Amino acid sequence: MEKIVEQGLLFDFYAALLTEHQQEIYGACVNEDLSLAEAAECFGISRQAVHDLLKRCDAMLQEYEEKLGLIRRFTEERKKLNGIRKMIESGRAEDGSRLLSPEESEKLLDGIDSLLDEI
C-alpha cells in the first residue's frame, strides 16, 4: 500500500488515540500534504520537531494497528461484502443454482450498498 494512503487510513482509524497536538500536526502533514517546512512554520516549531513527531506518530499508529487490527478487519469485511454483492448481481450461487428473485436481489444489493457506505 502506498505510504500516504496507509498513513491516511491509520490516522482515520486511530487519530483519537493521539494527543490533540499530534493530531493537528500529523493530520496537517498527511491530510493536507504539508511539507516539514510548511508544518514547522504553521505550528511555530522546528522542522526537526515536525519530523520527530511524524516518525513517533507513524510508529504509534502502526503499533495500534498491529495490536487492534481495525484496518485489517475493515478491509476483510469490505472484501466479503463485495464478494456477496457480486454473487447477488450474478444471481447464482457457487454451485450454479438460482439464489434469489430480482426483487430480493435488489433489496439485498441496496442493503449491502448501505453497509459499504457506512464502513
GUGU-538014 format. One line per 10 residues: their letters; for each residue z, x, y of N, C-alpha, C, CB. Coordinates in pm, 1 decimal. Each point is the difference from the previous one (the first is absolute). Glycine has a CB too. Example, Ala and Ser with C-alpha at 12.3 -4.5 7.8 and 13.67 -1.06 7.14 Angstrom:
BEGIN
as) 780.0 1319.0 -569.0 0.0 -89.0 119.0 0.0 90.0 120.0 124.6 -189.2 -117.3 ~ -196.6 154.2 222.3 6.0 82.0 119.0 73.0 -77.0 109.0 -214.5 118.4 -62.8 .
//
This chain:
BEGIN
mekiveqgll) 0.0 85.7 -118.0 0.0 -85.7 118.0 0.0 90.1 124.2 124.0 -187.5 -124.3 ~ -200.5 150.4 222.8 -5.9 77.9 123.1 139.7 4.5 62.7 -243.8 -65.0 37.0 ~ 279.8 181.0 16.6 136.2 20.8 50.9 39.7 -102.1 106.8 -27.0 242.2 -49.9 ~ -61.4 -270.6 143.9 35.9 -91.8 108.9 22.2 -141.5 -53.6 -132.3 140.6 162.2 ~ 54.8 -180.0 -262.6 17.0 -132.3 -61.3 133.4 -4.5 -74.1 -251.4 -27.8 -23.1 ~ 280.4 135.2 -50.6 126.2 8.3 -72.3 119.0 -4.7 96.7 -114.4 133.3 -180.7 ~ 104.9 -59.2 290.7 107.3 -1.1 98.7 17.2 -139.7 59.2 -45.4 241.9 52.1 ~ -64.9 -308.9 -25.2 7.0 -135.3 54.8 66.6 -96.5 -96.2 -205.4 46.6 130.7 ~ 170.0 -39.1 -258.8 63.7 -86.4 -100.0 148.8 30.1 -12.2 -216.7 -13.3 -124.2 ~ 248.9 141.2 116.7 141.1 37.8 -9.9 77.4 -52.4 120.5 -62.7 205.7 -131.1 .
fdfyaallte) 4.2 -191.3 248.8 66.6 -47.8 121.1 14.6 -152.1 -2.7 -92.7 196.0 127.9 ~ -12.8 -266.7 -169.3 6.1 -146.1 -6.7 112.2 -47.8 -92.5 -246.3 -8.2 45.0 ~ 263.6 75.8 -156.9 98.3 -43.9 -97.6 142.0 47.8 30.5 -182.4 -0.3 -166.2 ~ 195.5 119.1 219.9 133.4 60.3 9.8 47.0 34.6 141.3 -44.3 88.0 -222.6 ~ -27.9 -129.5 324.5 37.2 35.5 137.5 142.2 -43.2 34.6 -239.8 -19.7 63.6 ~ 282.1 -92.7 -115.9 133.7 -51.0 32.0 110.8 93.8 -47.6 -91.3 -231.1 -14.5 ~ 58.5 322.5 -75.1 99.8 94.3 -50.0 9.8 125.6 86.6 -42.6 -86.8 -229.5 ~ -45.4 97.5 328.2 5.2 111.3 94.8 81.3 -41.8 122.6 -225.0 86.4 -80.9 ~ 271.7 13.0 156.1 69.5 -31.4 124.4 -102.5 -55.2 99.9 175.6 181.9 -42.1 ~ -127.3 -245.1 146.5 -89.4 -55.1 102.2 -84.4 111.4 62.8 165.7 -185.3 46.3 .
hqqeiygacv) -102.5 298.2 -18.6 -69.4 115.8 57.9 -111.3 48.3 -93.6 211.6 66.8 121.5 ~ -181.0 -54.0 -249.8 -99.8 41.8 -98.1 -113.2 -101.9 -8.9 178.1 121.3 -129.0 ~ -143.6 -249.3 130.5 -101.3 -105.5 -6.8 -96.3 9.3 117.8 163.0 -147.7 -120.7 ~ -109.0 168.6 240.0 -83.2 6.9 120.0 -99.8 115.7 -7.1 187.6 -101.1 131.3 ~ -136.6 219.4 -161.9 -85.1 118.3 1.6 -95.6 0.1 -119.6 181.4 127.3 119.3 ~ -130.2 -152.4 -237.8 -85.1 -0.2 -119.4 -105.5 -110.2 12.2 190.9 90.3 -141.2 ~ -148.7 -207.8 184.6 -93.6 -111.5 17.0 -109.3 31.9 100.9 184.0 -156.5 -57.4 ~ -147.5 221.5 166.8 -99.2 36.2 101.1 -100.1 100.6 -55.1 168.8 -43.6 179.4 ~ -120.4 139.3 -254.9 -90.0 102.3 -54.4 -88.4 -55.4 -111.4 169.0 173.9 59.0 ~ -114.9 -260.5 -141.4 -77.0 -52.6 -113.2 -85.1 -120.1 41.4 179.2 80.5 -155.9 .
nedlslaeaa) -118.9 -177.1 220.6 -72.3 -124.0 32.3 -90.3 13.1 123.2 189.5 -125.4 -100.9 ~ -146.2 205.1 198.5 -77.9 14.9 122.6 -77.7 131.4 2.4 169.2 -139.6 119.0 ~ -153.9 218.9 -225.3 -72.3 125.7 -16.1 22.2 97.1 115.5 -169.0 -124.9 -130.0 ~ 294.1 131.9 178.5 31.9 97.1 105.6 6.7 140.1 -58.6 127.2 -175.7 128.1 ~ -175.0 271.9 -54.0 12.0 140.0 -41.6 144.9 44.3 24.9 -247.3 48.1 53.2 ~ 280.2 69.1 -104.6 134.5 54.8 23.4 25.3 14.9 150.1 -8.5 122.2 -221.5 ~ -90.4 -71.6 293.0 15.8 20.9 144.6 17.5 -133.4 73.1 -139.3 209.5 -16.0 ~ 57.9 -308.7 -21.0 10.9 -131.2 64.9 136.0 -64.7 -27.7 -249.0 -28.0 -20.3 ~ 294.1 36.1 -104.3 130.2 -57.9 -34.0 111.8 74.8 71.3 -89.0 -71.9 -223.7 ~ 78.9 204.1 229.8 102.0 80.3 68.0 10.2 -39.9 146.6 -42.2 190.1 -158.6 .
ecfgisrqav) -71.2 -204.3 222.8 -0.9 -39.6 141.3 54.7 -141.4 17.3 -197.3 150.3 40.3 ~ 154.6 -240.5 -126.4 41.2 -140.8 8.9 150.9 -16.9 -18.8 -225.5 -66.4 -85.7 ~ 283.4 143.5 -5.5 141.5 -17.3 -32.3 90.3 105.6 63.2 -72.3 -103.4 -211.7 ~ 13.1 193.0 287.5 79.0 99.7 71.6 69.0 100.1 -90.1 32.6 -167.9 173.5 ~ -101.2 205.9 -282.5 54.5 99.9 -91.5 -108.4 104.5 -25.8 157.4 -170.2 -108.4 ~ -121.2 276.6 38.5 -97.0 107.0 -25.9 -94.9 -38.5 -113.9 168.1 170.3 79.9 ~ -281.6 -102.1 -83.0 -95.2 -20.3 -109.7 66.0 33.9 -133.4 -193.1 52.4 154.3 ~ 275.3 52.9 -153.7 68.8 41.9 -122.2 95.6 -109.3 -47.7 -18.8 241.1 71.2 ~ 85.9 -307.1 23.2 92.1 -108.7 -37.1 -76.8 -116.3 -62.9 155.9 67.1 186.8 ~ -272.0 -97.6 -131.1 -83.6 -107.3 -56.4 -44.6 40.3 -140.1 -79.7 -69.4 231.4 .
hdllkrcdam) 31.4 191.9 -245.3 -44.9 50.2 -129.7 111.2 -9.2 -103.9 -159.4 153.9 116.6 ~ 277.7 -106.6 -80.1 113.8 -2.0 -92.4 37.8 -143.6 -37.8 83.3 215.3 100.5 ~ -83.7 -304.0 -2.1 33.6 -139.9 -27.3 -101.7 -62.3 -96.2 107.3 -18.6 227.6 ~ -235.5 45.5 -206.0 -103.7 -53.6 -88.3 16.0 51.7 -141.9 -154.6 -16.1 194.8 ~ 179.1 144.7 -209.2 19.9 59.1 -132.4 121.5 -62.6 -69.5 -103.5 215.8 80.9 ~ 213.1 -228.6 -6.5 122.8 -56.8 -55.1 -21.7 -146.0 -41.5 136.3 156.1 144.2 ~ -203.0 -231.7 -58.5 -26.4 -141.1 -30.5 -94.1 -13.7 -118.7 34.7 -57.5 240.8 ~ -138.3 140.6 -246.7 -90.5 -2.4 -115.0 77.1 19.1 -129.8 -184.9 89.5 143.6 ~ 272.6 9.7 -144.1 78.7 28.6 -120.1 92.2 -117.0 -34.5 -9.7 245.3 53.9 ~ 73.9 -302.1 46.8 91.4 -112.5 -23.9 -75.1 -121.0 -54.9 148.7 82.9 184.7 .
lqeyeeklgl) -262.9 -114.8 -122.8 -76.6 -116.8 -42.2 -55.1 18.8 -141.4 -59.5 -45.7 239.9 ~ 15.9 166.8 -271.5 -47.0 28.8 -135.9 114.0 -18.1 -100.4 -171.0 162.1 91.6 ~ 288.2 -115.8 -54.6 116.3 -12.6 -88.3 36.3 -146.6 -21.6 84.0 222.9 79.8 ~ -90.2 -303.6 25.9 26.8 -143.6 -15.2 -98.7 -62.5 -98.3 90.6 -9.5 235.2 ~ -218.4 47.2 -223.4 -100.2 -55.7 -90.7 24.7 45.2 -143.3 -165.3 -4.7 187.6 ~ 201.4 130.7 -205.7 28.8 50.0 -134.7 115.9 -76.2 -63.2 -84.1 226.2 67.3 ~ 184.5 -257.9 11.9 117.5 -68.0 -53.2 -18.6 -150.8 -13.4 137.0 178.9 101.1 ~ -203.6 -240.0 -3.9 -11.2 -146.0 2.2 -133.0 -52.4 -53.9 152.0 3.1 194.1 ~ -258.0 71.7 -176.5 -130.4 -36.3 -53.9 -60.7 -128.2 53.4 71.0 117.4 -197.4 ~ -39.7 -154.5 320.8 -50.9 -125.6 55.0 -152.0 1.3 17.8 218.6 -29.8 115.5 .
irrfteerkk) -273.4 140.9 -71.0 -144.5 7.8 20.5 -71.4 -2.6 -134.6 33.8 130.3 213.6 ~ 20.3 -59.1 -311.0 -59.8 -0.1 -133.3 -1.6 -141.9 -56.7 78.8 237.0 -37.9 ~ 33.6 -307.7 48.6 7.6 -137.6 -51.7 -93.0 -92.7 78.5 238.4 40.3 -71.7 ~ -243.3 -23.3 202.9 -88.7 -79.2 84.6 -145.2 16.8 -45.3 160.6 24.2 193.5 ~ -201.0 99.6 -215.3 -137.1 30.2 -41.5 -29.8 -60.3 -136.8 6.6 212.1 133.8 ~ 87.7 -199.0 -225.8 -19.1 -56.2 -133.5 -12.7 -151.9 4.4 128.3 191.7 -95.5 ~ -45.8 -257.4 175.3 -5.1 -146.0 9.9 -131.7 -47.0 61.0 249.1 -4.7 22.3 ~ -296.4 75.8 77.9 -130.3 -34.6 60.3 -111.7 12.9 -103.3 81.8 78.1 225.6 ~ -77.0 27.9 -306.1 -101.6 18.0 -103.7 4.0 -115.0 -101.0 16.2 249.7 29.1 ~ 103.1 -288.6 -70.2 13.8 -110.6 -95.4 -54.5 -129.8 59.0 202.1 111.5 -99.5 .
lngirkmies) -165.2 -140.3 223.5 -49.2 -122.6 63.7 -151.5 1.9 15.0 216.8 -20.6 122.0 ~ -271.8 134.5 -86.5 -145.4 10.3 11.5 -67.7 -15.7 -135.6 28.8 149.4 198.2 ~ 34.1 -100.2 -304.6 -53.2 -18.7 -134.8 -1.0 -146.8 -39.7 82.2 227.1 -60.8 ~ 25.7 -297.1 90.5 7.7 -143.6 -28.2 -105.5 -73.6 81.4 247.2 18.2 -49.7 ~ -261.3 21.9 173.8 -100.2 -62.2 88.0 -140.0 13.4 -60.3 143.9 51.0 201.4 ~ -177.2 67.1 -251.0 -131.8 22.8 -58.8 -20.4 -85.8 -125.3 2.7 234.3 91.0 ~ 102.6 -247.6 -172.2 -11.2 -84.0 -119.1 -23.6 -145.5 37.6 149.5 157.5 -123.5 ~ -78.4 -205.1 224.1 -16.8 -138.6 43.2 -140.3 -20.6 56.2 247.0 -17.2 49.4 ~ -292.0 114.2 31.4 -133.9 -11.4 57.5 -107.5 -5.6 -107.6 80.5 122.1 201.3 ~ -60.9 -45.4 -307.1 -99.6 -1.2 -107.7 12.5 -127.2 -83.5 3.5 251.8 -6.4 .
graedgsrll) 114.5 -313.5 8.9 21.8 -123.8 -75.3 16.0 21.3 -148.3 -128.6 -115.0 171.5 ~ 144.9 236.7 -213.3 10.3 30.1 -142.7 119.9 89.5 -28.3 -248.3 -22.7 -21.7 ~ 309.4 -1.5 -93.4 106.6 87.7 -47.0 -63.8 123.0 -62.6 157.2 -196.0 -39.1 ~ -76.3 295.2 5.5 -51.9 122.0 -60.4 -73.6 -28.0 -130.8 186.7 126.3 106.5 ~ -145.6 -231.1 -179.4 -66.9 -33.3 -126.9 -125.3 -84.7 20.5 221.6 11.0 -112.5 ~ -254.4 -42.5 238.6 -120.7 -75.0 30.1 19.7 -150.4 11.0 -120.5 177.9 -114.2 ~ 238.7 -226.3 81.0 24.2 -143.9 8.0 15.1 -44.5 145.3 110.2 6.6 -225.8 ~ -139.7 -133.8 250.5 10.3 -58.0 134.4 146.8 -11.8 36.9 -217.2 -127.6 -29.4 ~ 250.9 167.9 150.1 139.1 -3.7 44.9 35.5 -131.4 69.5 -8.5 247.4 24.0 ~ -60.9 -278.9 83.4 40.9 -109.2 86.9 -120.1 -78.4 51.9 201.4 132.0 64.6 .
speeseklld) -169.7 -251.1 -14.3 -103.4 -76.8 68.4 -25.1 65.6 135.7 66.8 -216.4 -119.3 ~ -179.0 187.9 181.9 -27.1 57.6 133.0 108.7 -34.8 102.0 -244.1 -14.0 -50.6 ~ 298.7 -106.3 44.9 105.4 -39.6 94.3 127.4 80.9 -23.1 -97.3 -231.3 10.1 ~ 132.2 248.9 -137.6 119.6 79.1 -32.7 -20.2 145.9 43.2 51.4 -153.7 -196.2 ~ -170.9 203.3 171.6 -30.0 137.8 40.2 15.5 17.3 150.6 -157.7 21.7 -193.6 ~ 106.6 -116.4 269.6 6.6 7.2 146.0 144.5 -0.3 49.4 -221.2 -116.5 12.9 ~ 304.3 31.5 -72.0 141.7 -5.0 38.8 68.6 133.4 -29.9 4.2 -248.5 -43.9 ~ -32.4 303.7 -73.3 61.1 128.5 -35.7 -50.0 112.1 91.4 19.9 -77.6 -238.3 ~ -147.5 77.4 268.8 -53.8 102.7 89.5 64.0 -9.1 137.7 -216.4 -4.2 -125.9 ~ 235.9 -117.4 175.0 67.8 -17.5 129.0 142.7 55.1 -7.0 -140.6 -204.8 47.9 .
gidslldei) 210.4 178.0 -158.5 136.2 50.2 -17.3 5.0 151.2 -5.6 56.0 -208.5 -119.8 ~ -150.4 267.5 48.2 -4.7 146.3 -9.4 -33.0 60.4 136.1 -71.2 -15.4 -241.6 ~ -24.1 -43.5 312.8 -32.4 49.6 133.8 121.6 -5.0 90.4 -235.9 -75.9 -29.0 ~ 312.8 -29.5 17.8 121.0 -14.3 80.8 99.4 110.4 -34.2 -35.3 -249.2 12.6 ~ 54.8 277.0 -142.3 90.6 107.2 -42.1 -49.7 136.9 46.0 65.7 -138.0 -198.1 ~ -196.1 161.9 186.0 -55.0 127.3 43.9 16.6 20.9 149.6 -162.5 -12.0 -186.4 ~ 151.2 -95.6 261.9 19.5 8.7 145.0 145.2 31.5 35.4 -187.7 -162.1 31.6 ~ 280.3 111.2 -112.7 142.9 20.1 27.3 47.3 139.8 -32.6 34.5 -238.6 -45.1 ~ -95.0 301.2 -57.1 48.2 133.0 -38.9 -76.8 110.6 63.7 71.4 -94.3 -210.8 .
//
